[in-house]
Amino acid sequence: MGGGIATHELAAAVSEAGGLGTLGIADPRTLRQELGAARRLTGRPIAVNLLLPFARSSHWAVADEADAVVTFWGRPRRRSEGAWLHQCGSVEEALEARAEGADGVIVQGIEAGGHVRGHWPALELLAQARAALGSEFPVLVAGGIATAADVEKALAAGADAAVLGTRFVMSEESGAHDGYKRRLAAASHTHLTELFGSGWPAPHRVVPNAATDRWLGRDERGPSLVRAANRAAAPFLARLPSSVALRLAAAQRSSVPLFGPAPPSRGAPEAMLDAAPLYAGETVARIDDVRPAAEVVAGLAGGH
Ligand SMILES: Cc1cc2nc3c(=O)[nH]c(=O)nc-3n(C[C@H](O)[C@H](O)[C@H](O)COP(=O)(O)O)c2cc1C
């Protein structure tokens, strides 16, 4: 999880507890520092996530130093020698990732929080992927998983592992702003929208805030003019240095429909809670507490 959410504290705590902690994308210098800081906290494997529309060669150099790279959103292509997983929204994308040399795929269901690649519920896409990829190829599943029972169900349906985002946003170690965590704890539903698409015009799942209340009508994707403006501005905005993009995000107000993809992280101004995306998946309705990540991982393993 990018945007300052999956920091070294979270990734290290997850890995230390037996999961595969994954650092979210940041500018290459910060990402390298984060990897170093995670290494100081745990001797266990750490992965780095790269969002393909934003990954530059200097990001790949950092990913090469991690134990695995997890890519998302774009044409899968092997760019490093190490272990590589690609998160997919369709069987076609999963087949392409395997053909390009991926060591495994994560199939992401439409229930997922953050940017949503595909259109199918997670377990449906998992069944399709298993049928197409056979029983030997590693297939992990993301979206709609928050409890040990969810993990059991995913494994019984043929997944090799479960991938979770929202449950870990609501961990003590996540870099999410405390107000963001509180909003998620209180939330009971989500919107799959394109409202916060200035710089990255792609569908994403969020909980309601003043911006969504004001701008999402019957079409939860958002006003068509806003979406068209987001698409037109994307090539320019995607090239802004992340420090500039963050300053712009901090200046956003819910009354002006120009919303970028950066979520409110620790230290962000309180106003961002109502003018920035509060990413979360459908499981948010079933999660109402913030817990240490190690406790979350232990709870997910259930009786195993
Ligand atoms: C706050 C947040 C940020 C996310 N950022 C990223 C990201 O930067 N890269 C990525 O591959 N997936 C990202 N995702 C999606 C996750 O990889 C995953 O598909 C999703 O969280 C699974 O669904 P769940 O939220 O229901 O657990 C993000 C999800 C959330 C909730």
The ligand as an ORCA input file, in Angstrom:
! r2SCAN-3c Opt
* xyz 0 1
  C      -4.915      1.961      1.507
  C      -4.653      1.012      0.386
  C      -3.619      1.292     -0.497
  C      -3.311      0.410     -1.522
  N      -2.247      0.689     -2.332
  C      -1.813     -0.251     -3.206
  C      -0.601     -0.059     -3.912
  O       0.076      0.967     -3.777
  N      -0.196     -1.070     -4.721
  C      -0.903     -2.237     -4.878
  O      -0.447     -3.138     -5.578
  N      -2.072     -2.408     -4.260
  C      -2.539     -1.456     -3.416
  N      -3.716     -1.674     -2.736
  C      -4.533     -2.856     -3.032
  C      -4.002     -4.087     -2.289
  O      -2.853     -4.571     -2.965
  C      -5.023     -5.229     -2.263
  O      -5.436     -5.591     -3.543
  C      -6.253     -4.912     -1.445
  O      -5.975     -4.170     -0.311
  C      -6.948     -6.207     -1.045
  O      -8.227     -5.973     -0.599
  P      -8.613     -5.619      0.934
  O      -8.306     -4.170      1.051
  O     -10.060     -5.944      0.965
  O      -7.790     -6.455      1.844
  C      -4.071     -0.779     -1.711
  C      -5.119     -1.045     -0.842
  C      -5.425     -0.178      0.209
  C      -6.554     -0.510      1.133
*
